[in-house]
Amino acid sequence: MTDPEARSRTMCVLPWIHLCASIDGVYGRCCVDDSMYHNKLYEQEEEPEFLLNDDAVGCSPRSRYAADNPGRVMGLADAFNSPNMRRTRLAMLAGERVDACSYCYHREDHGALSYRQEINQRFRDIADPDRLAARTAPDGTVEDFPFFLDIRFGNTCNLRCVMCAYPVSSGWGAKKRPAWSSAVIDAYRDDDELWQTLRENAHLIRRLYFAGGEPFMQPGHFALLDLLVETGNAGNVDVVYNSNLTVLPESVFDRFRHFKSIGIGASCDGYGEVFERIRQGAKWETFIANVRRARSEVNLWLQVAPQRDNVWGLRDLLEFARAEGLDVDLANVVQWPAEMSVLSLPEEDKVRATGELTSLIDWCAGLGWEKPAADLRALRTFMNSADPVDLPPEIAA
């Protein structure tokens, strides 16, 4: 019998309830699935073969990968029970670490909060390993359609954030991309099978996560919202965004009113000039105006990516958030590119940053502001835990 402690260190509920589809048409166990990203291919001067990583779930029919991986082309339903997804479930049930999930295990090993831990807590009512095992066939198959979807409807984005790159952002693609590729990528716009599957299973969807690119610039994102409204299921669906919130069409609020709940993590990595320097192309005044407009209609918080370039400005940002009455999430610590991570700071800067973070932690704790205090403790531990050369790559939202 599998050791329950081993299971607790490796299990993630997502392979039983969720599927991610990346901006270029590759399916993943979640948005930090290490096997899903193939960014090195987009750095080649000559167009390469678009071969999937061995551990990748598969790819969509309209993706660039389809021609070079004919045996691994599939729709959403088949991807959810692809061979690699089935192997993932069986490995987790056996208490084994999954290579594709190394991003989360690495964070946990170095003191940071992982997406695995966060999501298991969020879905704690159904994340019990014994219950998941009972739903799993001997070959790893799960019969249900995933009720939680993360579909990245292309890479259209108006910014060039310093920790981002092409192909994730068309803004970066317009500035720096190989001649054989276009700046804008959208593998799902003309995927008739995808849209038919979404329509047939709309009544089963309970949670959506939208990120980018920039979701409020993605036609597919609006089309999916409209489909759920049209099919009458919107009232059962929680929708969560990660948005740079420099774009906020007024028409989106009419759609929002049909849904069970709307949450927006507004990407904000600093106050004023720091914000504009990290999120190149953004204007602080526009962002704040949109934050104040959106928060009057939806649940909104600041989604901060702690990194080398903002660790010294976190106090200003937290004081601003406190004055505005905004919650703050600092759990998404930048790991990629490695030179942007706090792990890349010189030792003397780490000592100084440790003191600053300790002071901030005490300030948050004194206010009873537990979430930022816990995130800052994890950041402090992470910063002092490892050498930068050990970092795995990450694609940030």
Secondary structure, DSSP 8 states (H G I E B T S, - for coil): ---HHHHHHH--SHHHHEEEE-TTSEEESSTT-TTS--GGGGG-SS-------TT--EE-TTSTTTTT-GGGB--HHHHHT-HHHHHHHHHHHTT---GGGHHHHHHHHTT---HHHHHHHHTTTT--HHHHHHTS-TTS---S--SEEEE------S-EETT--TTT-HHHHHHS--TTS-S---SSTT-HHHHHHHHHTGGG--EEEE-SS-GGG-HHHHHHHHHHHHTT-GGG-EEEEEE--S---TTHHHHHTTSSEEEEEEE--SSTHHHHHHEET--HHHHHHHHHHHHTTSEEEEE----TTTGGGHHHHHHHHHHHT-EEE------SSGGGSGGGS-HHHHHHHHHHHHHHHHHHHHTT-HHHHHHHHHHHHHHTT--GGG-------
